[in-house]
């Protein structure tokens, strides 16, 4: 099949983009892919064509608008120039009106209605982000209505889409995200104590790791900092992975104001987050809203107990008190979850981490690719 994919950022550091990279890398010998993207870390340049769309990258609202203006022009020009007819056009959410298959990782209308006010932002970026969400929601119904199939990663997102767009009921298929469990195990030569020492975490400290590229208000970083202050234990250390210097700046200031400098370390963007997971004692994601956070899968596969809110996707494998703790997105409740985690004996902690690892084994990369293979096969037989 000749398949066109519309996705802004097909990169490893982008959650949806990383899913597309897995599909492209595994199935490029079976199908002819052409990717229309602003940025693309092409895993197989000899097999996969990239049509670079020169859209503005920031702010997100401008990316949305310029991509919508430019991508169709490049698409139709490419077809005209090369005489190509695509068998399937695949889009991420409402990024393109041309999609026959919609790979949805968000319900923008539901988020604006029910979640936005729960995650107040720091600074002026909140307005720009709201505009981007509003623009996506504006076209969301049209994209979903015209798509023949809608692929979602979790039961929770399927519920949200059906609540907002009941006419899509017969189109939705659930295909969970994947994790390479084998790659999440530390190599034999990994020196955990040395890595912890470099992060300022002593052997008897309790290390929490929080990983996010941004959206810190939604992800719950302010509440996590409040929890650290409430627990008031110098042995409690937090490592924040991800974020540009500009995004982290107000949080560095907040940490100083809260007198938590000795307990919180910002390490910024990282090409490989695994060593930070391997060096921690628990993974925290007190987010207000997720679809199926890959980092939670990765943390569990790395053998870390989870400290998370009730989230789409994670609810499908988290067992409170067994492989982690489910908390509310409040400082006091997070503090209680941290205290419970710190109170575990070494054997209990090890057992909880092992249960976390086992609980995500069914979300394998092989199963993910096989399901996409079936999806493409079903579209090709129509």
N, C-alpha and C positions, 0 to 999 in steps of 0.2 A: 504493500500500500504506500501511496505517497501522502504523507501527513505533514500538515503545517501546524506549528505551535506558536501561539502568541503569549509571551510572558516577558514582563519588564526585565527582570534580573534572574537569569538562569545561572546562579552561582552557588557555591557550597555554603556561603554564609547567609543565604536567603532560604528560609524554611521551605517554601513552595519550590523555589528554584532547585534546591537539593533533591527534591522528589523527582522533578523533571530530569535532572542529571542522571539519576539512577535508571529511569526509564530509557533514556536516550542511549546510555552506555550499554545497557543490556540488550536492547532490541534494535540497534542500528543495523545489524546484519540481516534482520528480517524485514525491515521497512525502510523507506526513504524519507528521512526527516528533514524539514527545512524550518529553522527557528527564526522567528521575527522578534528580536529582543534588543534592548538598549545595551545590555552587557551579557556576555555568554562565555562561560569557561568550557569551551568545546572539548568533550572527552575524546571525540573521534573526528578530527577535522577532515580526514580523508573520506569519511562517509556522511557526515552531517553538514549541511549548508547553513551558514549563518547570514541572515540579512540584518545588518546593523541599522537600528532605527535611531536617528540622532535626536531623540527627545530630551528635554530638560530633565535633570534628575532630582532637583530640589526646587521648591517644596513638592510634596507628594501630589498636591492638587494640580500643579503645573505639569508634573510628569504624566498624570492621568490625561490632561487635556491635550498635551502635545503628542502623546503616544496615539491617542484616538484620532488625531488629525493626520499624522504622518504614516502610521502603520498600514492603513488601507491603501494609501497611495503607493507605498513600496510593494505591497502585496500584489496589487493589480498590475503594476509596472513589471514586476518579476514574472508574473504569469504571461503577460503579453510578450515580453522579450524572449522568454525561453519556451513558450508554447506549452506550459505546464498546466495540467488539471489535477488538483488535489482530490484525493478520495475522502479525506477527512480534515476538518479544520478544528483545532483544539485550542480553547482559551482558558485562561485563569480568571475565574469570577467574571466581572464586568469589564475586563481589560480590552475586549474586542466584541463588536456586534456581529462578527462573521462566524463565530463559533458554532459548530454543529454538536460538539461535545464540550461541556463546561466542567472543568476541574475546580470545584469550589472549596476553598478553605476558610470561608468567612460568610456570615450573613450580615451585611452592612446595615440593612434596615432594622433588624432585631437588635443589633449592637447600639445603634443610635437611640432606639426606643427604650431599651431596658438596662444598658450597661454604662452608657457614656457618663452620666452624672455621678456614677459611683467611683469614677477614677479622675478626679480633678487634677489638671496638669499644672506644672510649675512653669511660669513665664508665658510668653505670647504664642508659643508653638501650639498650644491647645486649639486656638482658632483655626490655624492652618490645617491641623489634623482633622478637625471637625469638617472643614470644607471638603477635604479629600474623601472622608467617609460619606458625606452627603452626596458628592458626585457619583461615587460608586453605587450608592443606594438608588440614585436617580435612574440609572440604567440597569440595575440588577434584575428587575422583573422582566424587562424586555429581553435580556440575554437568556434568562432561564426559560422564558416562554418559547423562544425560538430554538433552543437547544434540543436535540433529540435524546441526549443522555446527560445526566448530572452525576458526577462522581464526587463523593464526599468521604473524608477520612474517619468520621465518627458517627455514632448513633445520635449523639447530642446535637451535632450540626444538622443532621437529617431532620430531627424534631423541630429545630428552629426554622429551617427552610419551609417545612410543611405548614407550620403555624402561620408564616407570613405569606406563603405562596402555595395554597392547597392544590392548585391545578397541576403542580409538579409531582404529585404523589407517585405516578407510575413511571417517572423518569429517573428517580434517584436510586443510585447503587452505592453501598457503603464499601469502601476499600481502605482499610487501616494503613496508616503510615508504617514504615519499616525501620528496623534498626539492625545493624551488623553486630550481633552479640559477640562474635569472636573478636572483632576489632576493638571492642570496648573493654577487653581484659588487659591489664597491665603486662607489658613484656617482662621477661625474666630479669632483665637488668635494671628495671625501674627502681630507683632509690626513693621510696616514699618519704622517709625521714629527711633526706637531703632537700627534696622539693618543698616540703613543709617548712623547713628551716629558712629557705630562700623567701618564702612568703611571710615569714615572721610568726609561724605557728609552731609552738613547742610540742614535744612529744606528749605532754599531758594536757595540752589545750584541746578544746572541742571545736573543730572546724566546720563551718557552714559554707556551702558554695551556692551562689546565685548567678545564673547565666541568662543574659538577655542582650540583644543588640540595641534595644531601646524600649520605648513605651513603658518606662519605669513606674509611672503612676498606675497604669493598668496592671502591670506585673506584680505590684505590691512591694516595691522596694521601700517606700516611706514607712509602711507598716512594719516591715522587717527591721528597720532601724529603730522604730519605737519599741519593738520587742526586745532588742538588744539592751536598750536603756532600762527597760523594766526588769529584765533578768538580773542586770547589774553584776556581772561576773567577769572578771578580767581574763579568765581562761577561755572565754567564748570569743571566737574569731570569725569574721565574715570576709570572704573573698568575693568580690563582684567582678565577673568576667563579661566583657563586651562593652560596647559604647564608645563613641568618639569623644575626644577631649571636650568638645563643645557641649555634648549631651551630659557628660559627667560633671562638668564644672559646678552647677548648682548643688549637686549631691555632695561633692567634696566640701563645699561651704557648709552644707547642712550637717555633715558629719562632724566638722570642727565645732559648729555651734552646739551640737549635742555632746561634745567632749567624748567622742568615740574614735578619735584618730588612732589610738593604740589598738583598736579592735577591728577596724574596717580597712581593707586594702582594695583599691581599684587597680585592676591590671589591664583594662582596656580591651581592644579587639585582639583576638588570638586566632591563628590559623588552626590550632588544634586545642580543643578544650579538654581533652581526655586527661592530661596530667593533673589538671585542677580538680577533676572529679575523683581521680584516684587518690589524691592527697587529702580529700575532705572526709568528714564523718557523716554528714547528712546533706542532702540536696533540698533547697527550699525554692518553692515557686508559689507564693501566696497570691496568685493572679485572680483578677476579677472575671476574666474571660479568656478562654483558649478554645481552639478547635480540636487539636490533637498535638500538643507540644512535643516535637521531636526530642528536645533536650531532656524532657522527663523520661522518655523511653531510654535515651542514652545513659542517663544517670542510673536508672534501675538496672540496665544491662551491665553497667560498671560495678554493680553490687552495692549501690548506695541506698539506704533507707530514704524515703521521700517525706517531705514536710510540705504538703500542698493543700490548696483549697479544692472544693468539688469542681472538677473541670471536665469538659467534654473530652472524650478519649481516655484520659487518666482514670475516670470513673469505671472504665471497662476492665482495669486490672488492679487498681488500688484496693487493698483490704485494710481498713483502719485498724491499727494495732498489730498487724501481721507483717506487712512489707513497708509500712510507713505510718504516718499519722495525718488524718484529714483535719484541717483547721478552718476557721473562719478568717476572712481578711480583715482582722483587727489586731492591733498591737497586743492587747491582753491575751487573746486566744493563741496568737503565734508564740507569745512568751510561754504559755502553758505547754504548747507542743514542743518547744525547745527544751523546757525543763524535763518533760517526759523522755525526750531523746537522750539527754545528758544522763538521765538516771538509769539507762540500760546498762546491764553488766556487759563485759566484753563478749561473753558467749551469746547473750541476747541480741546484742548489736550485730554480731556476725551472722546469726540466724536470720535476723530481719533483712540484712543485706542479701543473703542468699535467696530468700523468698522473693525479694524484689527482682533479682536476676532471673529466677525461674518464671516469674509471672509475665515477662515480656518475650519469652522465647518463641511464642507463637507468631509474633510480629516480625517474621524473618524477611530478609531481602528477597530470598527466593520466592516466597509466597506472594510478596508484593509484585514482583515482575511477572509471575505466572498469571496473576489476576489481570494485570494490564494486557498481557498477551491475549487473554480470552476476550477482553473488551474490544481490542482492535480486530480480533477475528470475527466477533459478532457484527461489528460495523462494516467489515469488508464483505460479509456474506449478504448484506442487504441489497 
